[in-house]
C-alpha cells in the first residue's frame, strides 16, 4: 500500500464506523482484562456467552478469588483451553490483589507479568481501557496488514512495529478496532469479500477485475 493511500484508507473505515470498539462485553477494566485473557483461540461471541454469567457473580479480582477455581472453571468450560485459562485467571487475580491493590496496572511491563497476559492482551487493555495508542495484532490484523500491504511482516511483532510507523497519528487510537473488524467481516481468511470492500482501491491484493468494475463510469 502506498503511503499516500494510508490516510484515505483509514478515513474510509472511520466514515463507515466513527466510534469502533471491542466486541467483548465488559463493564470495568478488570472485566476487560479477564475477557481478553479468555479470548485467546476463542471467538468473542463464545467468550461473551461465558463471561455474562461469570461476571454477574465475580466482577473484581477478589470476588473471582472468593468464587474459587472450580466454579470459575465450570463457568468458562465452553471456551477453548478453559482449564489453563481458569488457572491463569485465578493467579492473575491473586497478583492483582496482593501486588496492585486489586487494580489493573497501567504499564505494559506489569500487565505482561500477569499469567496468560501476553503482548497482544496488554496492548488491548492499554488501548481500550486507558486510551493509549497501541496496536494489538491478532490473526485478523496480521492478515489484513499483509494482504493489503498496509504493514507486511513475518510475525505479529513485525506487523505491529510497521503499523505504529505507518498509521497516521489521528487514526492510531482506533486503528486496531477498524482493522480487526475489517478482517473479521470483510477481509476474511478463506475468502475475502472483496466485492463488499469499501477500501478495495487501496489494497495491494485487490482483484484487477473488481478494480476495473469500480472505476468504470
N, CA and C of each residue as an Amber inpcrd file, in Angstrom:
protein
   651
   0.8320000  -1.1950000   0.0000000   0.0000000   0.0000000   0.0000000
   0.8700000   1.2480000   0.0000000   0.5750000   2.1430000  -0.9120000
   1.3430000   3.3760000  -0.9920000   1.0800000   4.2560000   0.2390000
   2.1040000   4.9950000   0.6270000   1.9600000   5.8700000   1.7840000
   0.8040000   6.8440000   1.5920000   0.6540000   7.3350000   0.3800000
  -0.4070000   8.3010000   0.0980000  -1.7990000   7.7070000   0.2570000
  -1.8940000   6.3810000   0.2190000  -3.2010000   5.7270000   0.3240000
  -3.6060000   5.4190000   1.7660000  -2.6730000   5.5190000   2.7020000
  -2.9600000   5.0870000   4.0760000  -4.0020000   5.9740000   4.7430000
  -3.8440000   7.2900000   4.6340000  -4.8200000   8.1880000   5.2670000
  -6.2240000   8.0040000   4.6930000  -6.4100000   7.9880000   3.3810000
  -7.7660000   7.7490000   2.8610000  -8.2960000   6.3540000   3.1920000
  -7.4130000   5.3660000   3.3020000  -7.8180000   4.0230000   3.7200000
  -8.4970000   4.0900000   5.0800000  -7.8570000   4.7410000   6.0540000
  -8.4400000   4.8420000   7.3910000  -9.6040000   5.8180000   7.4360000
  -9.5480000   6.8620000   6.6350000 -10.6710000   7.8000000   6.5990000
 -11.9450000   7.1060000   6.1360000 -11.8020000   6.1770000   5.1930000
 -12.9480000   5.4180000   4.7060000 -13.4890000   4.4970000   5.7840000
 -12.5910000   3.8080000   6.4920000 -13.0270000   2.9290000   7.5800000
 -13.6940000   3.7350000   8.6980000 -13.1590000   4.9010000   8.9750000
 -13.7370000   5.7490000  10.0220000 -15.1210000   6.2510000   9.6280000
 -15.2890000   6.6280000   8.3780000 -16.5860000   7.1290000   7.9220000
 -17.6660000   6.0650000   8.0820000 -17.2820000   4.8060000   7.8750000
 -18.2420000   3.7050000   7.9920000 -18.5170000   3.3280000   9.4480000
 -17.5600000   3.6160000  10.3380000 -17.6940000   3.2370000  11.7520000
 -16.9380000   4.2550000  12.6030000 -17.5630000   5.4120000  12.8850000
 -16.8570000   6.5190000  13.5500000 -16.3590000   6.2020000  14.9540000
 -17.0410000   5.3250000  15.6850000 -16.6480000   5.0310000  17.0630000
 -16.5540000   3.5150000  17.2860000 -15.5110000   2.9220000  16.7580000
 -15.3770000   1.4600000  16.8870000 -14.9710000   1.0590000  18.2970000
 -15.3010000  -0.1590000  18.6470000 -14.8960000  -0.6530000  19.9650000
 -14.7880000  -2.1700000  19.9070000 -14.2260000  -2.7270000  20.9410000
 -14.1200000  -4.1700000  21.0290000 -15.5070000  -4.7990000  21.1100000
 -15.6420000  -6.0030000  20.5840000 -16.9160000  -6.7080000  20.6630000
 -17.0120000  -7.5690000  21.9180000 -15.9560000  -7.5700000  22.7180000
 -16.0250000  -8.2360000  24.0160000 -16.8630000  -7.3880000  24.9700000
 -17.6690000  -8.0390000  25.7890000 -18.5400000  -7.3270000  26.7220000
 -17.8400000  -7.1710000  28.0760000 -17.8760000  -5.9490000  28.6140000
 -17.2570000  -5.6840000  29.9110000 -17.8470000  -4.4140000  30.5040000
 -17.7520000  -4.2610000  31.8020000 -18.2460000  -3.0600000  32.4680000
 -17.1710000  -2.3520000  33.2850000 -16.0180000  -2.9910000  33.4610000
 -14.9110000  -2.3320000  34.1510000 -13.5950000  -2.8660000  33.5940000
 -12.5030000  -2.2780000  34.0100000 -11.1950000  -2.6300000  33.4390000
 -10.8200000  -4.0770000  33.7560000 -11.1520000  -4.5350000  34.9600000
 -10.8340000  -5.9250000  35.2890000 -11.5970000  -6.8840000  34.3820000
 -12.8670000  -6.6260000  34.1340000 -13.6450000  -7.4900000  33.2500000
 -13.0510000  -7.4990000  31.8430000 -12.5870000  -6.3410000  31.3860000
 -11.9400000  -6.2820000  30.0720000 -10.6940000  -7.1620000  30.0540000
  -9.8390000  -7.0250000  31.0540000  -8.6230000  -7.8350000  31.1370000
  -8.9670000  -9.3220000  31.1490000  -9.9300000  -9.6970000  31.9570000
 -10.3130000 -11.1060000  32.0530000 -10.8660000 -11.6150000  30.7260000
 -11.7010000 -10.8130000  30.0780000 -12.3030000 -11.2290000  28.8130000
 -11.2460000 -11.4140000  27.7320000 -10.2860000 -10.4950000  27.6590000
  -9.2400000 -10.6130000  26.6480000  -8.3450000 -11.8110000  26.9420000
  -8.0520000 -12.0350000  28.2170000  -7.2620000 -13.2040000  28.6070000
  -7.9530000 -14.4980000  28.1560000  -9.2690000 -14.5330000  28.2900000
 -10.0280000 -15.7300000  27.9310000 -10.2480000 -15.8740000  26.4290000
 -10.0050000 -14.8020000  25.6740000 -10.3740000 -14.8030000  24.2630000
  -9.3510000 -15.4590000  23.3390000  -8.1830000 -15.8030000  23.8490000
  -7.1680000 -16.4380000  23.0050000  -7.7150000 -17.7360000  22.4140000
  -7.6080000 -17.8660000  21.0870000  -8.0910000 -19.0540000  20.3740000
  -9.5740000 -19.3170000  20.6570000 -10.3270000 -18.2420000  20.8210000
 -11.7680000 -18.3530000  21.0400000 -12.4380000 -17.1550000  20.3790000
 -13.7090000 -17.2780000  20.0910000 -14.4340000 -16.1640000  19.4770000
 -14.9620000 -15.2220000  20.5530000 -15.1400000 -13.9650000  20.1840000
 -15.7140000 -13.0060000  21.1270000 -17.1160000 -13.4310000  21.5340000
 -17.8730000 -13.9890000  20.5830000 -19.2320000 -14.4450000  20.8850000
 -19.2040000 -15.5230000  21.9700000 -18.2910000 -16.4710000  21.8240000
 -18.1810000 -17.5430000  22.7980000 -17.7330000 -17.0440000  24.1650000
 -16.7870000 -16.1120000  24.1740000 -16.3110000 -15.5480000  25.4400000
 -17.4270000 -14.7750000  26.1270000 -18.1510000 -13.9580000  25.3690000
 -19.2410000 -13.1670000  25.9590000 -20.3070000 -14.0600000  26.5850000
 -20.6070000 -15.1610000  25.9300000 -21.6240000 -16.0770000  26.4420000
 -21.2130000 -16.6240000  27.8060000 -19.9200000 -16.9270000  27.9610000
 -19.4320000 -17.4670000  29.2330000 -19.2850000 -16.3880000  30.3010000
 -18.7740000 -15.2290000  29.9090000 -18.4720000 -14.2050000  30.9150000
 -19.7120000 -13.4870000  31.4320000 -20.8010000 -13.5180000  30.6990000
 -22.0220000 -12.8840000  31.2150000 -22.4070000 -13.4840000  32.5580000
 -22.3650000 -14.8010000  32.6570000 -22.7010000 -15.4740000  33.9130000
 -21.5750000 -15.3320000  34.9310000 -20.3360000 -15.4180000  34.4490000
 -19.1930000 -15.3260000  35.3630000 -19.1120000 -13.9440000  36.0010000
 -19.1870000 -12.8960000  35.1890000 -19.0450000 -11.5350000  35.7240000
 -20.2280000 -11.1350000  36.5970000 -21.3720000 -11.7540000  36.3830000
 -22.5160000 -11.4730000  37.2420000 -22.2420000 -11.9140000  38.6790000
 -21.3900000 -12.9110000  38.8300000 -21.0330000 -13.4190000  40.1570000
 -19.7200000 -12.8430000  40.6820000 -18.8020000 -12.5250000  39.7560000
 -17.4750000 -12.0660000  40.1930000 -16.9330000 -11.0630000  39.1780000
 -16.9810000  -9.7820000  39.5220000 -16.5060000  -8.7600000  38.5810000
 -15.3340000  -7.9570000  39.1300000 -14.6760000  -8.5030000  40.1680000
 -13.4410000  -7.9190000  40.6940000 -12.4730000  -9.0660000  40.9700000
 -11.1810000  -8.7740000  41.0760000 -10.2140000  -9.8420000  41.3750000
 -10.5300000 -10.5830000  42.6720000 -10.8970000  -9.8460000  43.7240000
 -11.1760000 -10.5050000  44.9950000 -12.4100000 -11.3950000  44.9150000
 -13.4460000 -10.9210000  44.2460000 -14.6560000 -11.7430000  44.1040000
 -14.3640000 -12.9980000  43.2820000 -13.4690000 -12.8710000  42.3070000
 -13.1050000 -14.0360000  41.4990000 -12.3670000 -15.0540000  42.3640000
 -11.4670000 -14.5600000  43.2130000 -10.7600000 -15.4620000  44.1240000
 -11.7310000 -16.1210000  45.0940000 -12.6820000 -15.3540000  45.5880000
 -13.6670000 -15.8990000  46.5190000 -14.5400000 -16.9540000  45.8450000
 -14.7910000 -16.7810000  44.5560000 -15.6140000 -17.7440000  43.8160000
 -14.9100000 -19.0960000  43.7370000 -13.5890000 -19.0570000  43.5660000
 -12.8050000 -20.2870000  43.5780000 -12.5570000 -20.8770000  42.2030000
 -11.4720000 -21.6280000  42.1030000 -11.0390000 -22.1810000  40.8200000
 -12.0780000 -23.1140000  40.2080000 -12.6690000 -23.9760000  40.9960000
 -13.6160000 -24.9440000  40.4380000 -14.8140000 -24.2440000  39.8120000
 -15.3380000 -23.2470000  40.4880000 -16.5090000 -22.5350000  39.9710000
 -16.1580000 -21.7330000  38.7330000 -14.9930000 -21.0870000  38.7390000
 -14.5540000 -20.3280000  37.5630000 -14.3750000 -21.2650000  36.3740000
 -13.7440000 -22.4040000  36.6130000 -13.5370000 -23.3910000  35.5480000
 -14.8660000 -23.8240000  34.9480000 -15.8330000 -24.0690000  35.7940000
 -17.1510000 -24.5060000  35.3210000 -17.8280000 -23.4280000  34.4770000
 -17.6830000 -22.1760000  34.8570000 -18.3030000 -21.0740000  34.1140000
 -17.7290000 -20.9210000  32.7150000 -16.4400000 -21.2510000  32.5430000
 -15.8030000 -20.9890000  31.2430000 -15.4900000 -22.2720000  30.4770000
 -16.1040000 -23.3810000  30.8470000 -15.7550000 -24.6590000  30.2380000
 -16.1230000 -24.7200000  28.7500000 -16.9680000 -23.8260000  28.2660000
 -17.3110000 -23.8010000  26.8410000 -16.2490000 -23.0950000  26.0020000
 -15.2520000 -22.4900000  26.6470000 -14.1880000 -21.7600000  25.9470000
 -12.9900000 -22.6880000  25.7670000 -12.3410000 -22.6140000  24.6320000
 -11.1640000 -23.4300000  24.3790000 -10.0730000 -23.2060000  25.4180000
  -9.3760000 -24.2810000  25.7700000  -8.2840000 -24.2480000  26.7480000
  -8.7520000 -23.7160000  28.1020000  -9.9870000 -24.0640000  28.4600000
 -10.6080000 -23.4330000  29.6350000  -9.9080000 -23.7590000  30.9470000
  -9.3410000 -24.9430000  31.0740000  -8.6830000 -25.2740000  32.3410000
  -7.4460000 -24.4090000  32.5620000  -6.6250000 -24.2920000  31.5220000
  -5.4260000 -23.4540000  31.6310000  -5.8060000 -21.9920000  31.8450000
  -6.8190000 -21.5490000  31.1270000  -7.2520000 -20.1560000  31.2580000
  -7.8010000 -19.8690000  32.6470000  -8.5100000 -20.8200000  33.2150000
  -9.0450000 -20.6290000  34.5650000  -7.9130000 -20.4820000  35.5750000
  -6.8970000 -21.3360000  35.4470000  -5.7540000 -21.2370000  36.3680000
  -5.0290000 -19.9080000  36.1950000  -4.8250000 -19.4900000  34.9390000
  -4.1530000 -18.2130000  34.6960000  -4.9660000 -17.0480000  35.2480000
  -6.2770000 -17.0970000  35.0490000  -7.1280000 -16.0210000  35.5520000
  -7.0750000 -15.9330000  37.0660000  -7.1170000 -17.0650000  37.7360000
  -7.0750000 -17.0530000  39.2000000  -5.7320000 -16.5410000  39.7220000
  -4.6350000 -16.9500000  39.0750000  -3.3190000 -16.4720000  39.5070000
  -3.1820000 -14.9780000  39.2090000  -3.7260000 -14.5440000  38.0910000
  -3.7230000 -13.1170000  37.7760000  -4.4860000 -12.3360000  38.8460000
  -5.6350000 -12.8530000  39.2670000  -6.4080000 -12.1900000  40.3150000
  -5.6190000 -12.1140000  41.6120000  -4.9070000 -13.1850000  41.9380000
  -4.1050000 -13.1850000  43.1660000  -3.0410000 -12.0930000  43.1170000
  -2.3730000 -11.9670000  41.9650000  -1.3280000 -10.9450000  41.8160000
  -1.9420000  -9.5490000  41.8670000  -3.0830000  -9.3720000  41.2250000
  -3.7340000  -8.0610000  41.2450000  -4.0780000  -7.6450000  42.6710000
  -4.5430000  -8.5960000  43.4770000  -4.9240000  -8.2920000  44.8550000
  -3.7040000  -8.0460000  45.7340000  -2.6950000  -8.9060000  45.6040000
  -1.5410000  -8.8190000  46.5190000  -0.5160000  -7.7690000  46.1240000
  -0.4210000  -7.4860000  44.8080000   0.6250000  -6.5660000  44.3530000
   0.1070000  -5.2320000  43.8070000  -1.1680000  -5.1670000  43.4570000
  -1.6810000  -3.9590000  42.8010000  -2.9490000  -3.4110000  43.4460000
  -3.2000000  -3.8190000  44.6810000  -4.3580000  -3.2820000  45.3880000
  -5.6870000  -3.6050000  44.7340000  -5.7270000  -4.6930000  43.9790000
  -6.9570000  -5.0790000  43.3200000  -7.2570000  -4.3310000  42.0400000
  -6.3060000  -3.5020000  41.6050000  -6.4880000  -2.7030000  40.3920000
  -5.6670000  -3.2640000  39.2350000  -6.1400000  -3.0430000  38.0280000
  -5.3870000  -3.4430000  36.8440000  -4.2850000  -2.4270000  36.5930000
  -3.0330000  -2.8500000  36.5090000  -1.9280000  -1.9040000  36.3100000
  -1.9830000  -1.2410000  34.9380000  -1.3440000  -0.0820000  34.8330000
  -1.4110000   0.7000000  33.6000000  -0.1140000   0.6810000  32.8140000
   0.8030000  -0.2100000  33.1530000   2.0510000  -0.2960000  32.3950000
   2.1280000  -1.6360000  31.6870000   2.7810000  -1.6400000  30.5290000
   2.9340000  -2.8600000  29.7630000   3.6940000  -3.9200000  30.5620000
   4.7370000  -3.4950000  31.2430000   5.5690000  -4.4460000  31.9740000
   4.7550000  -5.1780000  33.0450000   3.9640000  -4.4350000  33.7990000
   3.1640000  -5.0460000  34.8610000   2.0740000  -5.9390000  34.2860000
   1.4780000  -5.5280000  33.1750000   0.4390000  -6.3410000  32.5410000
   1.0110000  -7.6510000  32.0060000   2.1450000  -7.5670000  31.3250000
   2.7340000  -8.7670000  30.7370000   3.3040000  -9.7110000  31.7930000
   3.4490000  -9.2420000  33.0210000   3.9090000 -10.1030000  34.1090000
   2.7770000 -10.9660000  34.6660000   1.5340000 -10.6890000  34.2340000
   0.3870000 -11.4580000  34.7070000   0.2590000 -12.7550000  33.9120000
  -0.0540000 -13.8710000  34.5560000  -0.1820000 -15.1560000  33.8560000
  -1.2540000 -15.0910000  32.7610000  -0.9060000 -15.5690000  31.5900000
  -1.8470000 -15.5920000  30.4870000  -1.9830000 -14.2860000  29.7410000
  -1.2310000 -13.2770000  30.1550000  -1.2970000 -11.9620000  29.5100000
  -0.0300000 -11.7450000  28.6940000  -0.1740000 -11.7780000  27.3840000
   0.9520000 -11.5210000  26.5050000   0.9010000 -10.1080000  25.9600000
   1.7100000  -9.8460000  24.9640000   1.8090000  -8.5010000  24.3980000
   0.4810000  -8.0500000  23.7960000  -0.1920000  -8.9650000  23.0870000
  -1.4560000  -8.5810000  22.4510000  -2.4950000  -8.1900000  23.4940000
  -2.6420000  -9.0020000  24.5360000  -3.6180000  -8.6970000  25.5860000
  -3.2810000  -7.3880000  26.2720000  -2.0080000  -7.1720000  26.5660000
  -1.5880000  -5.9210000  27.1960000  -1.9240000  -4.7330000  26.3000000
  -1.6910000  -4.8790000  25.0010000  -1.9970000  -3.7920000  24.0790000
  -3.4870000  -3.4680000  24.0520000  -4.3230000  -4.5080000  24.0880000
  -5.7690000  -4.2710000  24.1000000  -6.1760000  -3.4920000  25.3450000
  -5.6970000  -3.9100000  26.5040000  -6.0530000  -3.2410000  27.7520000
  -5.5480000  -1.8020000  27.7550000  -4.3070000  -1.5970000  27.3460000
  -3.7470000  -0.2470000  27.3190000  -4.5370000   0.6590000  26.3730000
  -4.9780000   0.0960000  25.2550000  -5.7060000   0.8900000  24.2680000
  -7.1490000   1.1240000  24.6890000  -7.8750000   0.0600000  24.9590000
  -9.3150000   0.1650000  25.2050000  -9.6130000   0.7940000  26.5630000
  -8.8810000   0.3790000  27.5900000  -9.1650000   0.8650000  28.9410000
  -8.5180000   2.2120000  29.2300000  -7.3090000   2.4130000  28.7040000
  -6.5450000   3.5990000  29.0830000  -6.2740000   4.5600000  27.9310000
  -6.7880000   4.2470000  26.7410000  -6.7020000   5.1780000  25.6190000
  -5.3270000   5.3780000  25.0270000  -4.4260000   4.4160000  25.2430000
  -3.0910000   4.5500000  24.6790000  -3.0640000   4.0960000  23.2140000
  -2.1970000   4.6910000  22.4420000  -2.1010000   4.3880000  21.0050000
  -1.2580000   3.1470000  20.7820000  -1.8360000   1.9860000  21.1100000
  -1.1440000   0.7170000  20.9220000  -1.7880000  -0.0390000  19.7640000
  -1.1240000  -1.0880000  19.3130000  -1.6250000  -1.8720000  18.1900000
  -1.6070000  -3.3500000  18.5670000  -2.7690000  -3.8890000  18.9050000
  -2.8740000  -5.2940000  19.3090000  -3.0580000  -6.1550000  18.0610000
  -2.0020000  -6.7980000  17.6260000  -2.0390000  -7.5550000  16.3690000
  -2.5040000  -8.9880000  16.6250000  -3.7430000  -9.2650000  16.2290000
  -4.2510000 -10.6310000  16.2850000  -4.1910000 -11.2360000  14.8910000
  -4.8290000 -12.3920000  14.6970000  -4.7670000 -13.0340000  13.3790000
  -5.4280000 -12.1860000  12.3010000  -6.4860000 -11.4540000  12.6620000
  -7.1720000 -10.6130000  11.6840000  -6.2750000  -9.4690000  11.2080000
  -5.6630000  -8.7660000  12.1600000  -4.8140000  -7.6340000  11.7990000
  -3.5720000  -8.1160000  11.0590000  -3.0230000  -9.2450000  11.4910000
  -1.8580000  -9.8050000  10.8020000  -2.1980000 -10.0770000   9.3400000
  -3.3610000 -10.6610000   9.1040000  -3.7860000 -10.9680000   7.7380000
  -4.0550000  -9.6960000   6.9350000  -4.7890000  -8.7650000   7.5060000
  -5.1190000  -7.5170000   6.7960000  -3.8600000  -6.7220000   6.4910000
  -2.9550000  -6.6490000   7.4570000  -1.7230000  -5.9010000   7.2360000
  -0.9230000  -6.4530000   6.0760000  -0.8080000  -7.7680000   6.0140000
  -0.0370000  -8.3990000   4.9420000  -0.7840000  -8.3950000   3.6180000
  -2.0650000  -8.6800000   3.6510000  -2.8270000  -8.8000000   2.4030000
  -2.9920000  -7.4500000   1.7020000  -3.2440000  -6.4100000   2.4660000
  -3.4440000  -5.0840000   1.8650000  -2.1290000  -4.3900000   1.5320000
  -1.0460000  -4.8220000   2.1900000   0.2270000  -4.1380000   2.0400000
   0.3830000  -2.9780000   2.9990000  -0.5980000  -2.7870000   3.8800000
  -0.5160000  -1.7090000   4.8660000   0.6840000  -1.9010000   5.7730000
   0.8950000  -3.1340000   6.2210000   2.0370000  -3.4330000   7.0940000
   2.3740000  -4.9050000   6.9240000   3.4090000  -5.1980000   6.1690000
   3.7880000  -6.5820000   5.9300000   4.8320000  -7.0370000   6.9450000
   4.7920000  -8.3190000   7.2720000   5.7550000  -8.8580000   8.2170000
   5.5340000 -10.3320000   8.4240000   6.5810000 -11.0240000   8.8750000
   6.5020000 -12.4700000   9.0840000   5.9690000 -12.8330000  10.4650000
   5.9850000 -11.8690000  11.3780000   5.5000000 -12.1320000  12.7330000
   4.5370000 -11.0160000  13.1450000   3.6640000 -11.2870000  14.1250000
   2.7860000 -10.2290000  14.6320000   3.5560000  -9.0060000  15.1220000
   4.7190000  -9.2380000  15.7380000   5.5180000  -8.1000000  16.2240000
   6.0060000  -7.2470000  15.0590000   6.4370000  -7.8900000  13.9620000
   6.8730000  -7.1430000  12.7780000   5.7400000  -6.2520000  12.2590000
   4.5350000  -6.8340000  12.1710000   3.3850000  -6.0840000  11.6760000
   3.0430000  -4.9540000  12.6380000   3.1020000  -5.2210000  13.9270000
   2.8160000  -4.1910000  14.9240000   3.7570000  -3.0020000  14.7760000
   5.0430000  -3.2710000  14.6610000   6.0110000  -2.1930000  14.5500000
   5.7980000  -1.3550000  13.2830000   5.4530000  -2.0230000  12.1910000
   5.2100000  -1.2860000  10.9460000   3.9380000  -0.4540000  11.0390000
   2.9190000  -1.0020000  11.6630000   1.6830000  -0.2450000  11.8230000
   1.9040000   1.0000000  12.6780000   2.6780000   0.8620000  13.7250000
   2.9550000   2.0110000  14.5820000   3.6790000   3.1210000  13.8260000
   4.4440000   2.7430000  12.8120000   5.1560000   3.7320000  11.9970000
   4.2800000   4.3100000  10.8920000   3.3650000   3.5030000  10.3420000
   2.6450000   3.8970000   9.1310000   1.2530000   4.4880000   9.3750000
   0.6150000   4.1200000  10.4700000  -0.7360000   4.6320000  10.7120000
  -0.6630000   6.0990000  11.1340000  -1.3820000   6.9850000  10.4750000
  -1.3830000   8.4010000  10.8650000  -1.8430000   8.5720000  12.3040000
  -1.2510000   9.5200000  12.9940000  -1.5000000   9.6950000  14.4190000
  -2.9730000   9.9280000  14.7210000  -3.6910000  10.6060000  13.8180000
  -5.0910000  10.9110000  14.0940000  -5.9920000   9.6740000  14.0540000
  -5.4760000   8.5740000  13.5200000  -6.2630000   7.3400000  13.4560000
  -5.7410000   6.2580000  14.3940000  -4.6380000   6.5240000  15.0750000
  -3.9360000   5.4640000  15.7950000  -4.7500000   4.8330000  16.9160000
  -5.4590000   5.6260000  17.7150000  -6.1540000   5.0770000  18.8790000
  -7.2140000   4.0600000  18.4710000  -7.9030000   4.3100000  17.3600000
  -8.9770000   3.4120000  16.9320000  -8.5640000   2.4410000  15.8350000
  -7.3360000   2.5540000  15.3430000  -6.9280000   1.7940000  14.1600000
  -7.0660000   0.2950000  14.3330000  -6.6890000  -0.2390000  15.4970000
  -6.7200000  -1.6980000  15.6210000  -8.1540000  -2.2290000  15.6240000
  -9.1060000  -1.4200000  16.1090000 -10.5070000  -1.8400000  16.0370000
 -10.9840000  -1.9220000  14.5870000 -10.6770000  -0.8950000  13.8040000
 -11.0940000  -0.9060000  12.3980000 -10.4940000  -2.0950000  11.6610000
  -9.2140000  -2.3640000  11.9160000  -8.5440000  -3.4510000  11.2110000
  -9.0730000  -4.8170000  11.6350000  -9.3400000  -4.9900000  12.9230000
  -9.9080000  -6.2530000  13.3930000 -11.2780000  -6.4980000  12.7670000
 -12.1280000  -5.4950000  12.8110000 -13.4790000  -5.6540000  12.2710000
 -13.4430000  -5.8760000  10.7610000 -12.5180000  -5.1870000  10.0940000
 -12.3920000  -5.3750000   8.6490000 -11.9580000  -6.8110000   8.3390000
 -11.0250000  -7.3300000   9.1190000 -10.5750000  -8.7050000   8.9090000
 -11.6190000  -9.7320000   9.2940000 -12.3950000  -9.4300000  10.3070000
 -13.4010000 -10.3800000  10.7890000 -14.5830000 -10.5010000   9.8280000
 -14.9990000  -9.3820000   9.2430000 -16.2440000  -9.3870000   8.4710000
 -16.0680000  -9.2090000   6.9590000 -14.9640000  -8.6380000   6.5150000
 -14.7650000  -8.3990000   5.0780000 -13.5290000  -9.1360000   4.5540000
 -12.3770000  -8.8180000   5.0790000 -11.1250000  -9.4040000   4.5980000
 -10.8720000 -10.7310000   5.3000000 -11.7860000 -11.6680000   5.1040000
 -11.7650000 -12.9350000   5.8040000 -10.6790000 -13.8620000   5.2580000
 -10.3160000 -14.8440000   6.0740000  -9.1650000 -15.6830000   5.7430000
  -9.4020000 -16.5450000   4.5050000 -10.4770000 -17.3060000   4.4980000
 -10.6790000 -18.2600000   3.4020000 -11.1000000 -17.5750000   2.1010000
 -12.0220000 -16.6480000   2.2140000 -12.4770000 -15.9580000   1.0180000
 -12.7930000 -14.5080000   1.3700000 -11.8690000 -13.5970000   1.0700000
 -12.1410000 -12.1820000   1.3440000 -13.3120000 -11.6900000   0.5030000
 -14.1790000 -10.8980000   1.1240000 -15.3630000 -10.3870000   0.4310000
 -15.0070000  -9.0850000  -0.2910000 -14.1390000  -9.2130000  -1.2770000
 -13.6300000  -8.0360000  -1.9800000 -14.7430000  -7.2390000  -2.6480000
 -15.7900000  -7.9210000  -3.0940000 -16.8780000  -7.2350000  -3.7670000
 -17.6550000  -6.3190000  -2.8220000 -17.4790000  -6.5240000  -1.4890000
 -18.1380000  -5.6790000  -0.4970000 -17.1820000  -4.6860000   0.1610000
 -15.9290000  -4.7210000  -0.2400000 -14.8920000  -3.9520000   0.4450000
 -14.9180000  -2.4770000   0.0420000 -15.0050000  -1.6110000   1.0430000
 -15.0320000  -0.1760000   0.7980000 -13.6420000   0.4150000   0.5740000
 -12.6060000  -0.3450000   0.9270000 -11.2400000   0.1640000   0.7770000
 -10.4670000  -0.6470000  -0.2590000 -11.1880000  -1.2720000  -1.1570000
 -10.5610000  -2.1280000  -2.1640000  -9.5410000  -1.3870000  -3.0050000
  -9.8220000  -0.1400000  -3.3330000  -8.9520000   0.6220000  -4.2360000
  -7.5560000   0.8320000  -3.6570000  -7.4160000   0.6930000  -2.3260000
  -6.1200000   0.9250000  -1.6870000  -5.3570000  -0.3750000  -1.4280000
  -5.9730000  -1.5180000  -1.7210000  -5.4210000  -2.8210000  -1.3380000
  -4.4730000  -3.3680000  -2.3960000  -3.3170000  -3.8230000  -1.9690000
  -2.3260000  -4.4060000  -2.8840000  -2.8070000  -5.7210000  -3.4950000
  -3.7680000  -6.3920000  -2.8400000  -4.2420000  -7.6800000  -3.3340000
  -5.5980000  -7.5890000  -4.0360000  -6.0330000  -6.3940000  -4.3360000
  -7.3470000  -6.2240000  -4.9630000  -7.3820000  -6.8780000  -6.3400000
  -8.4150000  -7.6790000  -6.6210000  -8.5480000  -8.2990000  -7.9440000
  -8.6920000  -7.2160000  -9.0240000  -7.8640000  -7.2380000 -10.0670000
  -7.9420000  -6.2130000 -11.1170000  -9.3290000  -6.0780000 -11.7400000
 -10.0360000  -7.2020000 -11.8710000 -11.3630000  -7.1440000 -12.4840000
 -12.3390000  -6.3310000 -11.6490000 -12.2310000  -6.4680000 -10.3210000
 -13.1110000  -5.6990000  -9.4460000 -12.7280000  -4.2250000  -9.4350000
 -11.4330000  -3.9560000  -9.4720000 -10.9860000  -2.5590000  -9.5300000
 -11.4840000  -1.8860000 -10.7800000 -11.3890000  -2.6060000 -11.8950000
 -11.8540000  -2.0400000 -13.1740000 -13.3530000  -1.7800000 -13.1280000
 -14.0680000  -2.6760000 -12.4950000 -15.5170000  -2.5230000 -12.4090000
 -15.8910000  -1.3230000 -11.5350000 -15.1270000  -1.1160000 -10.4290000
 -15.4260000   0.0060000  -9.5420000 -15.0970000   1.3420000 -10.1920000
 -14.0610000   1.3700000 -11.0260000 -13.6390000   2.6320000 -11.6370000
 -14.3890000   2.9420000 -12.9340000 -15.1780000   1.9650000 -13.4010000
 -15.9280000   2.1910000 -14.6340000 -17.0190000   3.2320000 -14.4250000
 -17.2970000   4.0870000 -15.4040000 -18.3190000   5.1230000 -15.2590000
 -19.7220000   4.5130000 -15.1480000
